[in-house]
């Protein structure tokens, strides 16, 4: 399927690896010129080379911390008029809410709620003027089914979800959609790190815990960042203009509810 994206411009945040990289790869493969960012320039440039090798759209890199005003200014300077915005940031660490002070909470809200909102604020009016725009926020399955040890993520991402529910209805009339992708367990460094931390805490074997975790998912496996990127590319497509304000759960059937 031709997604109608050739020649479009995209900003993809936290795209040096994992789900962000998967999204940038799929968009570039569909002819989108992508501007990608991450904190570490070495891994960012390595990711850019891999994406360029696939062919398709151009790849521009901006090494920055997207959760800061300076970082957002840098990527918007590199791509001031994006047609597509993929918001993504590393999730806050797991833990017990009793150990989190105000500074820890503010950092989580800055990264996983306010940063996406500020980037939307900076780009959505241009999308409305051009009568095309696609915003995809990578949140978490914890928005749908909270994970007790990920309270920081549960709270910050739920706040973003509530904000999107309102604003997405105001932009769709101009062919600007805003949706959230809720990943479950995907084979990323973050997920593997969380499993390793849990194994260390309980004294379990990492490989065995990883195997059991995968087996507990109805699909019998972890998700692949590449397939996540393909879902993102479709949400950004010309064909997806009637989808807005939605929370699309991608978890291999792990969530047991009907709705």
Buried (B, 14 or more C-beta within 10 A) or exposed (E): EEBBBEEBBBBBBBBBBBBBBBBBBBBBBBBBBBBBBBBEEEBBBBBBEEBEEEEBBBBBBBBBBBBEEEBBEBBBEBBEEBBBBBBBBBBBBBBEEEEBEEEBBEBBBBBBBBBBBBBBEBBBBBBBEEEBBBBBBBBBBBBBBBEEBBBBBBBBBBBBBEBBBEBBEBBBEBBBBBBBBBBBBBBBEEBEEBBEBBBEEEEBEBEEBBEEBBEEBEEEEBBEBBEBBBBBBBBBBEEBBEBBBBBBBBBBEBBEEEE
